[in-house]
Structure formats: C-alpha cells, structure tokens
Amino acid sequence: MTTNLFYKYVDFTLSNIPNDVTLTLSSYLVDSDNFPFIDSNTEGLDTFSVETLRSSLPTTAYDQFLTKIAANAIRSKYNKSLAGNIILGSNIVSGISDTSDIIPGQLIKADGIPVGTTVQSIKDGTSLRMSVNATATSSISFAVSVNGWNISYAEITALTSLVDFSAI
C-alpha cells in the first residue's frame, strides 16, 4: 500500500550561538485530502531540531538542505525496531513496549507477517492491528517504517524564502 502524504510546515526558526546554528522545524503530515494524518495515539505536530556548525550551512539550495533534514527526521522518528507477540490467524501484535510513534499506514515487517502488511490502527499503548492476519504464533522482533509513503516536501521552498541563510 502506498500512502500519499504531504508535510505541512507550521514554523521554522534559526537560533544562532557563536559558532553553531539550531534549525527547528514544526510540521505535521496530511493526507491527499489535506486532513491531518493522525489518530488518537499520535501527537500530530512534529517538532525537530538540528544543530549544525554555522560553517556547514549551504550557500545555495536551501530547500534541498531543509528537505534532507526533514526526511532524516521523519525516518528517525517513524522507522522503528520493536518487539511483540503475534498469534496465527490474528491481526493483533501485542506486548509492544510503546506504540506512541507508530501510526497507521506504516509498513510492518517480521517473520510470521506477510510481505506488504501495514499498520491498520493502534489498539492501545501496547498493541496494534495489522492490515492482514499473522501466519505464525511467536514472539517477534519487527520493524515499522515509512517505506512506501510518498511524502511531499513542497512547502520547503516557501519556507526557505522566509529565512535569509546568508545573513547567519
């Protein structure tokens, strides 16, 4: 399943310290109908900061620089390796330590789970529902990821026009 998502940016700030710069982006994912891509278990707003040396800031292609930062932050937050339990014929993964950074649409990959399975919903703080049933009963190590998501960073270009990187 491919989920088409768009990253909507709420705020972008640069903080200067003598030799360093902190870039902070606040944003959220929306679906193709412009509705926030969240559920009751997801905060919705993602705020992430990157500290870098002032000398490592680009002198051109600011949008590409910010896109790379945003993509790395998304991968870091939403690509997780976890442990849980599955039961043959059930679509529930239970015994997960924390489901707070798992959202519907993420791919879920492990032995005993068919290829292409996605997270259908978060059941509670320690379990989730998959899009298909497990093919085994076992304790598993599994990965959830944003593979298959089509994320648009189009707003980055507008965001970079608000900041004069060369003045930093």
C-alpha positions as CSV (number, residue, x, y, z in Angstrom):
1,M,0.0,0.0,0.0
2,T,1.3,3.4,-0.9
3,T,0.1,6.3,1.2
4,N,0.4,9.8,-0.3
5,L,1.3,12.2,2.4
6,F,2.3,15.8,2.5
7,Y,4.3,17.6,5.2
8,K,2.7,20.9,6.3
9,Y,5.1,23.2,8.0
10,V,3.9,25.3,10.8
11,D,7.0,27.0,11.9
12,F,10.7,27.3,11.1
13,T,13.3,29.0,13.3
14,L,17.0,29.5,13.3
15,S,18.8,30.2,16.5
16,N,22.4,31.5,16.5
17,I,25.0,30.7,19.0
18,P,28.6,31.9,18.3
19,N,29.7,29.0,16.1
20,D,26.5,26.9,15.8
21,V,23.1,27.3,14.4
22,T,20.0,25.4,15.6
23,L,17.3,24.8,12.9
24,T,13.9,23.9,14.3
25,L,11.0,22.8,12.1
26,S,7.5,22.2,13.3
27,S,5.2,20.4,11.0
28,Y,2.6,17.7,10.5
29,L,1.6,15.1,8.0
30,V,-1.6,15.5,6.0
31,D,-3.3,13.1,3.6
32,S,-4.2,13.8,0.0
33,D,-7.5,15.4,1.2
34,N,-5.4,17.8,3.4
35,F,-6.6,16.1,6.6
36,P,-4.1,15.6,9.4
37,F,-2.6,12.1,9.2
38,I,-3.0,11.2,12.8
39,D,-5.1,9.1,15.2
40,S,-5.9,9.3,18.9
41,N,-2.5,7.8,19.7
42,T,-0.4,10.3,17.7
43,E,0.6,13.8,18.8
44,G,0.1,15.2,15.3
45,L,2.7,18.0,15.4
46,D,6.3,17.0,14.9
47,T,8.9,19.4,16.1
48,F,12.5,18.6,15.5
49,S,15.7,20.5,15.9
50,V,19.1,20.1,14.2
51,E,22.3,21.7,15.5
52,T,25.0,22.3,13.0
53,L,28.1,24.4,12.6
54,R,27.5,27.8,11.0
55,S,30.2,26.9,8.5
56,S,28.3,23.8,7.4
57,L,25.2,25.7,6.2
58,P,24.8,25.8,2.5
59,T,25.2,29.0,0.5
60,T,22.6,27.9,-2.1
61,A,19.9,25.2,-2.5
62,Y,18.4,25.8,1.0
63,D,15.3,23.9,0.0
64,Q,17.3,20.8,-0.7
65,F,19.2,21.2,2.6
66,L,15.9,21.5,4.6
67,T,14.3,18.7,2.7
68,K,17.2,16.4,3.7
69,I,16.9,17.5,7.3
70,A,13.1,16.9,7.3
71,A,13.4,13.4,5.6
72,N,16.1,12.3,8.1
73,A,13.9,13.5,11.0
74,I,10.9,11.5,9.6
75,R,13.0,8.4,9.2
76,S,14.4,8.7,12.6
77,K,11.0,9.2,14.3
78,Y,8.9,6.7,12.3
79,N,11.3,3.9,11.4
80,K,11.5,1.7,14.5
81,S,12.6,-1.8,15.5
82,L,10.4,-3.2,18.2
83,A,9.4,-6.5,19.9
84,G,5.9,-8.0,20.3
85,N,3.8,-11.1,20.0
86,I,1.6,-12.5,17.2
87,I,-0.9,-15.3,17.1
88,L,-1.6,-17.3,13.9
89,G,-4.8,-16.0,12.3
90,S,-4.9,-12.8,14.3
91,N,-4.2,-9.3,13.1
92,I,-3.1,-8.1,16.5
93,V,0.5,-7.5,17.6
94,S,0.6,-7.3,21.4
95,G,3.2,-6.8,24.0
96,I,4.8,-3.8,22.4
97,S,6.7,-1.5,24.8
98,D,5.4,1.7,23.3
99,T,3.1,2.5,20.4
100,S,3.2,6.3,20.6
101,D,5.4,6.8,17.5
102,I,3.6,4.1,15.4
103,I,0.9,5.4,13.0
104,P,-1.5,3.7,10.5
105,G,0.0,3.2,7.1
106,Q,3.4,2.3,8.2
107,L,4.8,-1.0,6.8
108,I,5.3,-3.7,9.3
109,K,7.9,-6.4,8.6
110,A,8.8,-9.6,10.5
111,D,8.8,-13.4,10.2
112,G,5.2,-14.6,10.5
113,I,3.8,-11.4,9.0
114,P,3.0,-11.4,5.2
115,V,5.1,-9.0,3.0
116,G,3.3,-5.7,2.4
117,T,1.4,-5.7,5.7
118,T,0.7,-2.3,7.1
119,V,-0.4,-0.9,10.5
120,Q,-4.1,-0.7,10.3
121,S,-4.7,1.1,13.6
122,I,-3.3,1.5,17.1
123,K,-5.3,-0.6,19.5
124,D,-3.8,0.8,22.7
125,G,-0.5,1.7,24.2
126,T,0.9,-1.8,23.9
127,S,-0.8,-3.3,20.8
128,L,-1.7,-2.6,17.2
129,R,-3.9,-4.0,14.4
130,M,-2.3,-5.1,11.1
131,S,-3.9,-5.0,7.7
132,V,-3.7,-8.8,7.5
133,N,-3.5,-11.8,9.9
134,A,-0.3,-13.3,11.1
135,T,0.9,-16.6,9.6
136,A,2.5,-17.8,12.8
137,T,2.4,-17.7,16.6
138,S,5.6,-16.3,18.2
139,S,7.4,-13.6,19.9
140,I,8.8,-11.4,17.2
141,S,11.3,-8.6,16.5
142,F,9.6,-6.4,13.9
143,A,10.2,-3.2,12.1
144,V,7.8,-0.4,11.2
145,S,8.8,2.0,8.6
146,V,7.7,4.8,6.2
147,N,8.8,2.8,3.2
148,G,6.0,3.1,0.7
149,W,5.0,6.6,1.8
150,N,5.1,9.3,-0.8
151,I,5.9,12.3,1.2
152,S,5.8,15.7,-0.5
153,Y,8.1,18.4,0.9
154,A,6.8,21.1,-1.5
155,E,6.3,23.6,1.3
156,I,10.1,23.6,2.0
157,T,10.6,26.0,-1.0
158,A,8.2,28.5,0.5
159,L,9.7,28.1,3.9
160,T,13.3,28.8,2.7
161,S,12.1,32.1,1.2
162,L,11.3,33.3,4.8
163,V,14.8,32.9,6.0
164,D,17.9,34.6,4.8
165,F,20.5,31.9,5.4
166,S,23.3,34.2,4.1
167,A,22.7,36.6,7.0
168,I,23.5,33.9,9.6
